[in-house]
């Protein structure tokens, strides 16, 4: 479409014939032209007459950046908001350094997703302060009433206001009900191996250690080979997020906890010594993968999907299970639904079954200070749409009328052929990703793999999106956590507060020291005490006190 001519169109509600004559598009193109009626009511009165170029930084959108022409989903958004998107792909290994460099050179994209406030690492939250104090990012308008959906999301996370009282971050909401954050820490288990070896669900840490050691040492697959692994974690930096719930629950993430009226890193507490001792035991008995500290998330996922690993800390969200099942179906001859189950959390020493608590949001979007007020309004309007019911349908089901329709009953119905070129069934998510490379951006640009009870319902569209068995497992997991666990409480107001950067006392440094104690050849707890003693000698207590003082000053 000629964009200059498009800019002279007064309204998206011009008649069909005029749209054809002015735009010069075919009837087939006109059928999929976005109608402003899909916009939420809050945006209906806004004018998008001025065309704008908007750059966006996001993880792993290489397929989108490499296309010579925007795909259908990108065209839909560009037509709806009269913009041209310029995607910039970053990776999970380089995004921090890339954005830091772009900040120094005043060349940040107009909007970009990164992890600062929602990180457990102090240095990440310090990056947020640096972005604000350096003037690299701009604040959101004080009056957000024009965007009620987005405003509601901000109000759900009031602790992300900066010290000047303004919002600079747009939180990418993940959990509409806090209990659903429990699904961020689950264990996928080979139920068939448990049956082969005669094991029931473990009821304490000792039984879990025995189970995982049996997976590693007792030939659970019956092939007569020493080729199985007991337990590992898909993301090494989240080691124990599920297991520690049954050892020292408050330590299950390497974050800050409240103790004796002040906030301290969980790894400095006496309870964390029990974690160190337990993981040394898992390591020595063979239950913990001997190479846990050197494997990448991809390798660990491959270990489970290929039939080598018996228990894997993972997530129980539908999308996560679908990704695992797709890998399983490629690498494993056994049906996923006959072999894989979700292991219930075993009770902690006090007899309570605890579940994980996570921030309502994970990662944030920031707006470059180079963005003027007019462009900011357009970006906020885009987010308002993507967070709306219509926008979520677009993100997850594609383009209405082409990829799905909405029935008179209000239910959604898929129009796509969910069959691969080889004739195998594929999920709706996979089919959309293949048809629209940009779907990986839009589905998570405003929200992160958003999870609410509607997304966990056992209905047609959810089953098409993620697969019937994955939906069944995920639904079962959510209900079990809701009905059988006590969710941990975390001091999110303090956690989201920007802290001083530190190399000596960073979460990453503490975690590396923890790993050294797990695989070391001396007494593990004594080694850990030496680590803490060295940190205290370098000023750990003074650092902790300063962060508490800064937080008290912020509250005043």
C-alpha positions in Angstrom: 0.0 0.0 0.0 1.2 3.6 -0.8 1.6 4.9 2.8 1.4 8.6 1.8 -2.0 8.1 0.2 -3.0 6.0 3.2 -2.2 8.9 5.5 -4.8 11.0 3.7 -7.6 8.6 4.5 -9.8 10.3 7.1 -11.2 7.3 8.8 -11.0 3.5 8.8 -14.8 3.6 8.5 -14.8 4.8 4.9 -16.9 2.5 2.7 -15.4 -0.5 1.1 -15.4 0.9 -2.4 -13.6 4.0 -1.4 -11.0 2.0 0.5 -10.3 0.0 -2.7 -10.1 3.1 -4.9 -8.0 5.2 -2.6 -5.7 2.5 -1.3 -5.3 0.6 -4.6 -5.5 -2.7 -2.8 -7.1 -5.9 -4.1 -10.4 -7.3 -2.7 -8.5 -10.1 -1.0 -6.3 -7.5 0.8 -9.3 -5.4 1.7 -10.9 -8.4 3.4 -8.1 -8.6 5.9 -7.7 -4.8 6.4 -8.1 -4.1 10.1 -11.3 -2.4 11.2 -11.0 0.2 14.0 -13.9 -1.5 15.7 -11.4 -4.1 17.0 -9.8 -1.4 19.1 -11.0 -1.2 22.8 -13.4 1.6 23.5 -10.6 3.6 25.2 -8.9 4.0 21.8 -11.9 4.6 19.5 -11.7 8.4 19.6 -7.9 8.6 19.0 -6.6 9.7 15.7 -3.7 8.0 14.0 -3.5 10.3 11.0 0.3 11.0 11.3 2.4 8.1 10.2 5.2 7.1 12.5 8.3 4.8 12.4 8.7 2.9 15.7 11.7 0.7 16.5 11.4 -2.1 19.0 14.1 -4.2 20.7 13.2 -7.8 21.7 14.7 -11.2 22.2 15.2 -13.7 19.4 13.1 -12.1 16.7 15.7 -12.8 14.0 13.1 -14.4 11.7 11.1 -11.2 11.8 14.0 -9.0 11.1 15.2 -11.1 8.2 11.9 -11.0 6.2 12.0 -8.8 3.1 8.3 -7.8 3.6 6.3 -7.6 6.8 4.2 -10.6 7.4 0.4 -10.5 7.8 0.4 -9.8 11.6 2.9 -7.0 11.2 0.9 -5.5 8.4 -2.3 -5.7 10.4 -0.7 -3.8 13.3 1.0 -1.3 11.0 -2.3 -0.6 9.2 -4.3 -0.4 12.4 -2.0 2.2 14.0 -0.5 3.8 10.9 3.0 2.9 11.9 6.0 1.1 10.4 7.8 -1.2 12.9 11.5 -1.6 12.8 12.4 -4.7 14.9 15.8 -5.1 16.5 16.7 -8.6 17.7 18.8 -9.3 20.8 19.8 -12.6 22.3 19.5 -13.8 25.9 23.3 -13.7 26.2 24.0 -10.2 24.8 20.9 -8.1 25.6 22.3 -6.4 28.7 25.5 -5.4 27.0 23.7 -4.4 23.8 21.3 -2.1 25.5 24.0 -0.6 27.7 26.1 0.2 24.6 23.1 1.7 22.8 22.3 3.8 25.9 25.9 5.2 25.9 25.6 6.1 22.2 22.1 7.5 22.5 20.7 5.0 20.0 18.3 2.9 22.0 15.3 1.7 20.1 12.1 3.6 20.7 10.9 0.8 23.0 12.7 -2.2 24.3 12.1 -5.2 26.6 14.7 -6.1 29.2 14.9 -7.4 32.8 15.7 -5.0 35.6 13.1 -4.6 38.3 11.9 -8.2 38.1 15.4 -9.7 38.4 16.7 -11.2 41.6 20.1 -9.7 40.9 20.8 -6.3 42.5 22.9 -5.3 39.5 19.9 -5.5 37.2 17.8 -3.3 39.4 20.7 -0.9 39.5 20.6 -0.8 35.7 17.1 0.6 36.0 18.4 3.5 38.2 21.2 4.1 35.6 18.7 4.3 32.8 16.6 6.9 34.6 19.4 9.0 36.1 21.3 9.1 32.7 18.2 10.3 30.9 18.2 7.3 28.6 14.5 6.5 29.1 11.5 8.7 29.6 8.7 8.4 32.1 5.1 7.6 31.3 2.5 10.4 31.5 1.3 11.1 35.0 -2.3 10.9 33.7 -2.8 7.5 32.2 -6.6 7.6 32.2 -6.7 7.5 28.4 -5.4 3.9 28.6 -7.5 2.2 31.3 -6.3 -1.3 30.6 -2.6 -0.3 30.7 -3.3 1.9 33.7 -4.8 -1.1 35.6 -1.7 -3.1 34.9 0.5 -0.4 36.4 -1.8 -0.1 39.4 -1.3 -3.8 40.0 2.4 -3.2 40.5 2.6 0.1 42.4 6.0 -0.8 43.8 7.7 -0.2 40.4 7.3 3.6 40.7 10.7 5.2 40.7 11.9 7.3 43.7 10.4 10.5 42.0 7.0 8.8 42.1 6.7 8.4 38.3 6.4 5.2 36.2 9.3 4.5 33.8 8.7 0.8 33.3 5.8 -0.9 31.6 5.6 -4.3 33.5 4.9 -7.2 31.2 2.3 -9.0 33.4 2.4 -12.7 33.6 0.0 -13.8 36.3 -3.5 -12.4 36.7 -4.0 -14.5 39.9 -0.9 -14.6 42.2 -1.3 -18.4 42.9 -0.6 -19.0 39.2 3.0 -17.9 39.9 3.3 -21.3 41.6 3.5 -22.8 38.2 6.8 -21.1 37.6 8.4 -23.8 39.8 7.3 -27.3 38.9 9.0 -30.7 38.4 8.3 -32.8 35.4 8.9 -36.5 36.2 9.0 -39.8 34.4 6.0 -41.4 36.0 6.6 -44.6 34.0 10.1 -44.8 35.6 8.5 -44.4 39.1 6.1 -47.2 38.3 8.9 -49.4 37.0 10.9 -48.9 40.2 7.9 -49.0 42.6 8.1 -45.5 43.9 5.3 -43.2 45.0 5.4 -39.4 45.3 8.1 -38.4 47.7 6.8 -37.0 51.0 10.0 -35.3 52.2 13.5 -34.4 50.9 15.0 -37.7 51.9 12.4 -39.6 49.8 13.0 -37.2 46.9 16.8 -37.8 47.1 16.2 -41.6 47.2 13.9 -41.4 44.1 16.3 -39.3 42.0 19.3 -41.6 43.0 17.2 -44.6 41.9 16.6 -42.9 38.5 20.3 -42.5 38.1 21.5 -45.8 39.4 18.8 -48.5 39.1 18.1 -48.7 35.4 14.6 -47.2 35.4 14.1 -47.7 31.7 15.1 -51.3 31.9 17.5 -51.3 28.9 20.4 -52.8 30.9 22.6 -49.7 30.3 24.0 -47.1 32.7 22.5 -44.2 30.7 20.1 -42.4 32.9 20.3 -39.2 35.0 18.3 -38.5 38.2 17.4 -34.8 38.5 18.4 -31.5 37.0 17.1 -27.9 36.5 16.2 -26.5 33.1 17.7 -23.1 34.1 20.8 -23.6 36.2 20.4 -20.1 37.9 17.0 -21.3 39.3 18.5 -24.4 40.9 16.2 -25.6 43.6 13.2 -23.3 42.9 11.0 -26.4 43.5 13.1 -28.6 45.6 14.0 -25.9 48.2 10.3 -25.4 48.9 10.5 -28.6 50.9 13.9 -27.7 52.6 13.9 -24.0 53.4 11.0 -22.4 51.5 11.9 -18.8 51.9 15.3 -19.5 50.2 13.8 -21.1 47.0 14.9 -18.0 45.0 18.2 -16.2 45.6 16.5 -13.0 46.5 15.9 -10.9 49.6 13.8 -11.9 52.5 12.6 -10.1 55.7 14.4 -11.2 58.8 14.3 -9.6 62.2 12.8 -6.4 60.9 15.2 -5.8 58.0 15.7 -7.2 54.5 18.7 -9.6 53.8 19.6 -11.8 50.9 18.1 -15.3 51.4 21.5 -16.9 51.0 22.8 -15.1 54.1 20.3 -16.8 56.4 20.9 -19.8 58.6 18.2 -21.6 56.7 20.3 -21.5 53.5 22.9 -23.7 55.2 20.3 -26.5 55.0 20.0 -25.9 51.3 23.8 -26.2 50.9 23.9 -29.5 52.9 20.9 -30.9 51.0 22.4 -30.2 47.5 25.7 -31.7 48.5 23.8 -34.8 49.5 22.0 -34.9 46.2 25.2 -34.5 44.4 27.1 -37.2 46.3 24.3 -39.8 46.1 24.0 -39.3 42.3 20.5 -37.9 42.4 21.7 -34.6 41.1 23.1 -34.6 37.5 26.9 -34.7 38.1 27.3 -32.2 35.3 24.5 -29.9 36.4 26.8 -26.9 36.7 28.1 -27.0 33.1 25.0 -27.8 31.0 23.0 -25.3 29.1 19.2 -25.1 29.4 18.9 -26.5 25.9 21.1 -29.5 26.8 19.1 -30.2 29.9 15.8 -30.0 28.0 17.2 -32.4 25.5 18.3 -34.8 28.3 14.6 -35.0 29.4 13.1 -35.1 26.0 15.4 -37.8 24.7 14.7 -40.1 27.7 17.8 -39.7 29.7 16.6 -37.5 32.6 14.1 -38.6 35.2 13.1 -35.4 37.0 13.5 -31.9 35.7 12.7 -28.6 37.4 10.7 -26.7 34.8 7.5 -24.8 34.5 3.9 -26.1 34.2 2.5 -23.4 32.0 0.8 -24.7 28.8 3.3 -23.0 26.5 6.3 -24.5 28.4 4.8 -28.0 28.4 4.1 -27.7 24.7 7.7 -26.7 23.9 8.9 -29.7 25.9 6.4 -32.1 24.2 7.4 -31.0 20.7 11.0 -31.7 21.5 10.0 -35.0 23.1 8.0 -36.1 20.0 11.1 -35.6 17.9 13.5 -37.4 20.1 11.5 -40.0 21.9 9.5 -43.0 20.7 7.4 -43.3 23.8 4.2 -41.2 23.9 4.6 -38.1 26.1 1.2 -38.6 27.8 2.1 -42.1 28.9 5.4 -41.2 30.5 5.4 -37.6 31.8 3.6 -36.2 34.9 4.0 -33.3 37.3 5.3 -34.2 40.7 3.4 -32.7 43.7 5.5 -30.6 46.1 6.6 -32.5 49.2 6.0 -30.9 52.6 8.7 -28.7 54.2 10.0 -29.7 57.7 7.1 -27.8 59.3 4.7 -30.1 57.5 3.3 -27.5 55.2 3.4 -27.8 51.4 4.6 -24.5 50.1 4.3 -23.1 46.5 6.4 -20.6 44.7 5.5 -17.0 44.6 6.6 -14.8 41.7 6.2 -11.2 40.7 3.0 -10.5 38.9 5.2 -9.3 36.0 8.4 -10.6 34.5 10.6 -8.3 32.5 9.7 -4.7 31.5 9.4 -2.5 28.5 11.1 0.9 28.5 10.6 3.9 26.3 13.7 5.8 24.9 14.0 9.4 25.9 14.3 10.2 22.2 10.6 9.4 21.8 8.4 12.5 21.7 4.9 12.9 23.2 3.1 12.1 20.0 5.0 8.8 19.4 4.7 7.9 23.1 0.9 8.2 22.8 1.0 5.8 19.7 3.1 3.3 21.6 0.8 3.4 24.6 -2.2 2.9 22.3 -0.5 -0.2 20.8 0.0 -1.6 24.3 -3.6 -0.8 25.3 -4.7 -2.8 22.3 -2.4 -5.8 22.8 -3.6 -6.0 26.4 -7.3 -5.9 25.5 -9.4 -9.0 24.9 -9.3 -8.3 21.1 -5.6 -7.8 21.2 -5.0 -11.0 23.1 -7.2 -12.9 20.6 -5.0 -11.4 17.8 -1.8 -12.4 19.6 -2.8 -16.0 20.3 -5.2 -16.8 17.4 -4.0 -14.7 14.5 -6.1 -12.5 12.2 -9.9 -12.7 12.7 -11.6 -13.9 9.6 -8.5 -15.5 8.2 -7.1 -17.5 11.0 -10.1 -17.7 13.4 -13.7 -16.6 13.7 -15.8 -15.8 16.8 -19.0 -17.8 17.0 -22.3 -16.3 18.1 -21.8 -18.1 21.4 -18.7 -16.0 22.0 -16.3 -18.9 21.6 -13.4 -18.8 19.2 -13.0 -21.2 16.3 -9.8 -21.9 14.5 -9.7 -21.8 10.6 -6.1 -23.0 10.1 -5.1 -26.4 8.9 -3.0 -27.6 11.9 -1.1 -30.2 9.9 2.6 -30.1 9.1 4.0 -30.6 5.6 4.7 -34.2 6.7 1.1 -34.7 7.6 1.6 -34.6 11.4 -0.6 -32.5 13.7 0.9 -29.3 15.0 -0.3 -26.9 17.7 -1.9 -23.6 16.8 1.0 -21.7 18.4 3.4 -23.5 16.1 1.3 -23.0 13.0 1.0 -19.2 13.7 4.8 -19.0 14.3 5.4 -20.6 10.9 2.9 -18.4 9.1 3.8 -15.2 10.9 7.4 -14.8 12.1 6.3 -11.7 14.0 3.9 -13.7 16.2 6.8 -14.3 18.7 7.0 -10.5 19.2 3.4 -9.7 19.5 2.4 -12.5 21.8 4.8 -11.3 24.5 5.4 -7.6 23.7 2.9 -6.3 26.2 2.5 -9.3 28.4 4.7 -12.3 29.1 3.1 -15.6 28.4 0.1 -14.3 30.3 -1.6 -16.8 32.5 -5.1 -16.6 33.9 -7.7 -19.1 34.7 -9.3 -18.6 31.2 -6.0 -19.6 29.6 -6.1 -22.8 31.6 -9.6 -23.9 30.7 -9.9 -27.2 28.9 -11.6 -25.9 25.8 -11.1 -26.3 22.0 -8.9 -23.2 21.4 -6.6 -23.9 24.3 -6.2 -27.5 23.3 -5.4 -26.4 19.7 -2.9 -23.8 21.0 -0.9 -26.1 23.2 -2.1 -29.7 22.8 -4.8 -31.5 24.8 -2.4 -33.4 27.1 -0.3 -30.3 27.8 -3.5 -28.4 28.7 -4.7 -31.2 31.0 -1.3 -31.4 32.8 -1.2 -27.6 33.2 -4.8 -27.3 34.4 -4.1 -30.1 36.9 -1.0 -28.4 38.2 -2.7 -25.0 38.7 -5.6 -26.5 40.6 -3.4 -28.7 42.7 -1.2 -25.7 43.7 -4.4 -23.7 44.5 -6.0 -26.4 46.6 -3.1 -28.0 48.4 -0.4 -25.5 49.0 0.4 -22.3 51.0 1.9 -19.7 48.8 5.1 -18.0 49.9 4.9 -14.4 50.8 7.7 -12.1 49.4 8.5 -8.5 50.1 7.9 -7.3 46.5 7.9 -3.6 47.4 11.5 -4.0 48.6 12.4 -6.4 45.8 11.3 -4.0 43.1 13.1 -1.1 44.8 16.3 -0.2 42.9 19.4 -1.2 44.8 23.1 -0.3 44.5 25.1 -2.2 42.0 27.7 -4.6 43.5 30.2 -7.2 42.2 31.2 -8.4 45.6 27.7 -9.3 46.9 25.8 -9.9 43.7 23.3 -12.8 43.4 25.4 -14.3 40.6 28.5 -14.3 42.7 26.7 -15.9 45.6 25.2 -18.5 43.3 28.6 -19.5 41.9 30.0 -19.8 45.4 27.0 -22.1 46.3 27.7 -24.3 43.3 31.4 -24.6 44.4 30.2 -25.8 47.8 27.9 -28.4 46.3 30.7 -29.9 44.1 33.6 -29.3 46.6 35.5 -32.0 48.4 35.4 -30.4 51.9 32.5 -30.1 54.3 29.8 -28.2 52.3 28.4 -26.1 55.1 31.9 -25.2 56.4 32.8 -24.1 52.9 29.7 -21.9 52.7 30.4 -20.3 56.1 33.9 -19.4 54.8 32.2 -17.7 51.8 30.0 -15.7 54.0 32.9 -14.8 56.3 34.9 -13.5 53.4 31.9 -11.4 52.2 31.4 -10.0 55.6 35.0 -9.0 55.7 34.5 -7.2 52.4 31.6 -5.2 53.8 28.5 -7.4 53.2 26.7 -6.1 56.4 27.4 -2.5 55.5 26.0 -3.1 52.0 22.8 -4.7 53.4 22.3 -1.9 55.9 22.7 0.7 53.1 20.0 -0.9 51.0 17.6 -1.0 53.9 18.4 2.7 54.7 17.8 3.7 51.1 14.5 1.9 51.1 13.4 3.6 54.4 14.2 6.9 52.8 12.2 6.1 49.8 9.2 5.2 51.9 9.5 8.6 53.7 
